[in-house]
Amino acid sequence: MSVFKFNTIVVGGGHTGLATSYFLKKQKIPHLLFERHRIGNSWSSQRWDSFKLNTPYKYSCLPGFKTDNAEPDEFLSANQFVSMLEQYVKEYNLPVVENSNVLAVEKASDPELFQVTVSTNGKINRFRSNNVVIASGALSRKVVPVQSRNVPSDIIQLHASEYRRAEDLPEGAVLVIGSAQSGVQIAEDLLHSGRKVYVSTSMVPRVPRRYRGKDVVEWFFLTGFLDQRTEDVTDPQVLKMKQPQATGVGPRGRTVSLQSLAKKGATILGKTASFDGPWVHFQPDAAIHVKFADGFSQVIKNMIDEYIVKARLDAPDPEPDEADLADENRVCASRETTLNLRGHEVSTIIWTTGFDGDFSYLKLPVFNKDGTIIHNGGISEVSGLYFVGFPWLRKRQSGIILGIEEDAEIICHKIKEMNLERMDAEHQPHF
């Protein structure tokens, strides 16, 4: 077993890790980046065929990278985004080691160093480093509720990451559990294929895709909405709120709402409560979820309107957007609280219940009692250990692609400062 020494080790080769590597290289800090699979693996292996990013291209680029192959307002497919990541690695000659699974990050015999154990194509190696940046993401492991075990065995169950296209599913209706971005997008994809779709909803915000001449993400950027600092948030529920319903599918993307899905034939149900044989029981809260999404969209539009007035912008009037019209009487919400899977010919359940992070390789005292990571703006209490790519790491924007530039640059600047302090200490006279 070989042992190698680098100043910094980066764990995770998604857009978060690559942006970090870019800034480390810019700071001339020797480092290696380990990616468990291939670059962009989760984007290429865990997205359905019609998937598009939810942010326009101009807000989906990594630091320092631009390509002439995409229009600024275009929404990239998963494969296009993977190609961009691959080009990024080549253009900046980033030290990425693929097919390398990090098995353990722990303290070395020298307490000033970390020991990182890595399996690369089946070969085990150990690395020593002054710093470790965890960029493997807080959304790396699929989550399927335990109640899935109570689903009848003849019903096909898939996680959203396993869905590709409607044609792959057995004939029959589909129950989509979850109404965040993946849930509404997959439901829309199924409806376009002619499937009967039932959507089990939850409390998820919604935004208009475009409003008063601009994409909503551009308004988020202009208004400073994305700059809200984590430390300034007074309501803990804001930090737990899911990304708003939206889709990049279409010429300029489009608004997708529970009422727009209902108009296309979906049945909008409440939150899934339990399974009892072929029966699924739902909470009677579908109307509450519709009202919440409508209300959030209106808050965003009010914010944009106020900004336009304050900044004295010459913005056009709101464009017609039927999908964003509030369902005042919540007529799209079904009052049904039970569904017989066999009676309604439901052959498939798709769990769009998200992901969590797998940090089992961290053999360090960095966890709260509930298993969450302890950090302050990505800086761990364990000296030399850093985190990037978490939702609300420092700001609202931290969990999306355009937010990684600021977070990664700050972390890399901190590493450089620590390196300089370490060098100064080593050159102090000893008596």
N, C-alpha and C positions, 0 to 999 in steps of 0.2 A: 504494500500500500504506500503510495507516494504522498508526500506532504508539500504543499506549495504555499507561498506567502504573497499576499496582495494587500494593498492598503485598504481596499473596500470591496466587499462582495455584495452584489445586488441579486435578490431572489425574485424571479418572475420576469418574463420577457414579453408581457403585453405592452400596450402603449405607455403605461405608467413606468415600467422598468426601463423601456427604451428612452423615454424622456429624461429619466434620471441618469442613465448612462451618457446621454448627450451632454448634460451639464457637468458630469464628472470629467468627461474627456475635455470639455472646454476649460475646466479648472486644472487640467493636466494631473488629475489624480488617478494613479494606476488602479485598475479595477477589473473584475470579471462579472459577467451577468449570466446567471444560470436559468434556463428555461426548461421546464419539465418535458414539454413536447417540442413542437415546431413553433416558430414565430407566428403569432396570430391564431394559434390552434383553437381557442375557444370561439373565435369569430367564425372560423371555417367549419367547425365540427358541431357547434351548438346553436346554429341559426337556421331558420326555415328558408326555403327558396326565395320567397318574395320579400324577405327582410330588407329593410333599409335603415340606415342610421337615423336617429331622431334629430340630429343637428345638421345644418347645412355644412357643406364642405369647408367653407371659409372658417368655420368654428370647430372643425374636426381635424385640423392639421397638427402635427407634432411640432415642437419648438424648432425654428430654423428651417422648416421644410415647406416647400411649395412645389406644386407640379402643374404643368400646363394641360394635363390630361383631364381636368375636371373644371366645370363651371363653379363659380363661387357659391351659388345658391342651390347647387345640385346636392341630392342626398345619396351618399355612396351605398352600394350593396356591401354585404359582408366580404365577398371576395375582392371587391375593389379596395376595401379598407385593409385587408390582409396584404394585398399587393403594395399598398402605400407603406405599411410597416416594413415589408421586406426591402423596398427601395431605400427606406430610411436607414436601415442597418448597413446597407452597401454604401450609400452616399457618405456616411460619416464613419464608416469602418468601425462600427461598435463591437466591442469584445464579447460577443454573445456565444455561449456554449449551449447548443440545443440538445434535446434528449437527455437532460441532466436533472434528475430528481433530487432535490435537497432533502436529505433524511433527518438531519439534526443541525441545529444552531445552538451552541452552548459555549460556556467559557472554557478557554484552554488552560493548561497548567500555569501559564503566565496569565494572571488575572487581567492584564491590560489588553489581552488578545481574545478574539473569538475563534472557536474551532467550528468549521462548517464541513459536514460530511455529505458527500455528493455521490450519487450513482449515475455515471455517464455511460449509456449503452451497456449497462450491466457491470461496469467496472467501478469499484469503490475507491474514491480518493478523498483526502482530507486537505482542507485549506485553512490557513491561519490569516486573520485579518484584524486590523485596528477598528474597522467599522463594518457594519452590516445594515443594508437598506432592504426592508421587507416591502416588496412591490408585487407580491403575489395576489393582492386584492382581498377585499372583504366579501367578495361575491364569487368564490371559486368552487363552491360545492353545492350541488343542487339540493333543494329542500322539498321533501314530500311529506305531508303530515302523516302521523301514525294511523289515522283513520282510514288511510288507503288500504290497510290490511283487511278491512271489513267489506271491501268491494267484492261482489261475486266474481269468481274466477273466470267466468266466460266473458267478462268485460275487459277489453284492452285498456291498459293504463300507460300513459306516457307523460314524462315531464316535458315542459316547453322546449328544453334543450334537445329533446329527442324527436320532435316533430319536424318534418320536412315539407310535406305537401299532402293535400286531402286525398289524392289518388292512392297513397300508400295505406290508407286506413280501410278497415272492412266497411262494407256498406252499412248505412244506418246513421242515426243522429249522433251528435257529439256534445258532451257536457264539458264546457271549459270552466275550470274552477280558478277564479282570480280575474280581476278586471283592471289590473295595472297595465303598463304599456304592452307587455307580451300578451296578456290575456285578450285585450281588445283587438290587437293586431292579428292574432291567430284566429280569433272569432270572425273578423272581417274576411280573412283569407278563406276560411271554410265557407262562409256565406257566399262568397263570389264563386265558389265551386259548385254551389247548389245544395250544400248540406243543410239540414235542419240543425240549429245550434241553440243550446241552452247555456246561459252565462250566469255563473254564481259570482256575485259581486262582493266588493268590500269598500271601505272608505278610501277612495282614491281621488285626487284632484284632477281637474281637466284644464287645458288651456286651448285657446284658438290657435290653429296652425299659423295663420296670418291675420294681421290686424292693422288697419290703417296704413297699408302700403308696405309693411315689412313683416318678415318672419318673426314669430314671437321670441325666438332666441336672440335675434338682433335687438329687440326691445329690452330683453333681460339684460343684455350687455350695456346698452345705452343708459338705462335707468338706474343701474347699480344694484339691481335686484340680486344678482349673483354674488355681489361683494359683501352680503350680510355676513358678519363674523359669527362664528359658532359661540364665542363667549358672550355675544350680545343677545342670543336667543333666550327668552324668558319662559317660553312654553316648551317643555320637553317633547310634546307630541309633534312639534314642527320637525325635530331632528329625526323622528321615526317615519315621517310622511313619505309615501312612495313617490317616485317620479311621475309627473302628470301624464294623463292619457294623451297620446299624440302619435302620429305616424309620418314617416318620410315617403310613403308610397304615393305615387302620383307625380305629375309634372313639377309641382312645387310643394309636395306633401299635401296633407289635408287634415282637417279636424276629424277626430273620431270620438264619438260620445256614446253613452248607453242608449240614448234615444235614436241616434243614427243607426246603431246596430239593430234596434227593435224595428225600425222602418224597413230594414233589409230582411226581416224575418226572424231575428233572434228573440228568444224568450228571456227576459231579464229577471233573475231571481235574487234572493237575498244570500247572505253568507252561509256557506255549507256548515251545518251543525253536526250531522252524524249520518251513518249508513246503517240500515237494518235490512239485510237481505237485499232484494232488488230496489228497496225504497231508499231515497235520499231525502233527508230532512234539512230544511233551510230556515234560517232566522227570518222574521218578517220585517226586514230592514232594507229591501231593495229601493223603496221610495226615498229613504233617508240618504242612500248613497247617490241617487240621482240628484237630489237637492244639494248635497255637498259639492258634487262636481260642478253643477251649474253655478253655485255661489262662488267657488274658487275662480272660475273663469271670469265672472263679473268683477271680482276684486282685481284681477290682473288687468282687465280692460280699463277699469277706473284708474289704476296706477299709471297706465300708459297715457290715458287722456290727460291726467294731471301733469305728467312730465312734458307732454306736447305743449300745453299751455305755458308751463313754467319756462321751458326752453324756447318758446316762441317759434316753434317749428311749423312749417307749412306742410302739414300732413293731410292726405285725402280723408274723406269720410270712410267709416267702416264699410268694407265690402260685404255683400250678402254671403252668409254662411249658415245654411240650414242646419248643419250638424251642430252648430254652436248655439242655436236658439234654445233658450231655457224651456224645459218641460215644466211649466208652472204647476200643473195639476198632477204631475208624475204619472201620466197615463201609460208611459212605456214600462213602468214597473209592475211586474206580475204580483198578484196577491197570494199566489200559490206558495205553500210552504213544504210541499212534498212532491216528489217526482218518482214514478215507478219506471226504472230504467228499461225493463223488458216491455212494459206496456207502451212506452213511448219510443221503442226500438232504438234505444241508445246503445251503441256498440262500443263506444270509445269515451274515455275520460282523459282530458289533458289537464295536467296540474301546472298552472302558470303561477306557482307559489314561490318563485324566486330562488335565491342562492344565499349561502352564508360563507364565511371564511373558514378554511381549514389551516389552523396554525399548530397542528399537533407536533410539527417538527421543531417548534420553539421550546427548548429546554431551559427556559430562563424565567425569572419571577416577573412576568409582564402582564399577568391576567387578573382581572377583577373576579369577585366571587361568582358572577354570572357568566364568566368565560370571555367577556369583552376585553379588548386590549387597553392597557393603561398607557396613555401618552398625552403630551401637551403640544398640540399643533404638529404632530408627527415625531416629536422628540421623546424618546423613552427615558424612564428613570434609570435604566441601565445605560451607562455611559457608552457611547459609540453605536447604539442601536437606534434605528430610525424607521419610520413607516410613511409610505406614500400611497395614494390611490383610494383612501377611505372616504366614504360620504361624510361631509361635514368635518373633514380633517382640520381645516382652518376656517373655511368659508362654505357658503351654500354651493359654490361652483366646484368644490373639491371632488365631488363624486362623478363629474362628467369630463369628457375629453378636454374641453377647453380650459378646465381648471387645473390640469396637471402641470402646465408650464410654470405657474407661479409657485406652486407647492414644491415641485422638484427642484427648482432653482434655489429656493430658500433652504431646503435640506442640504443641498450640495454646498452651498455657501457656509452652512454651519459645519459641515465636515472639513472644509478647508480651514476654517477658523480653529477647529480642534486640532487639526494637523499642525498648524503653526504654533499653537500653544504647547503641543507635545514636543515639537522640535526645540522650542525655547527652553523647556524644562530639561531636555536632554543635554543642552549646552551650558546649563548653569554649573558653576564650580561646586565641587563637593569637598567638604572638610572632614 
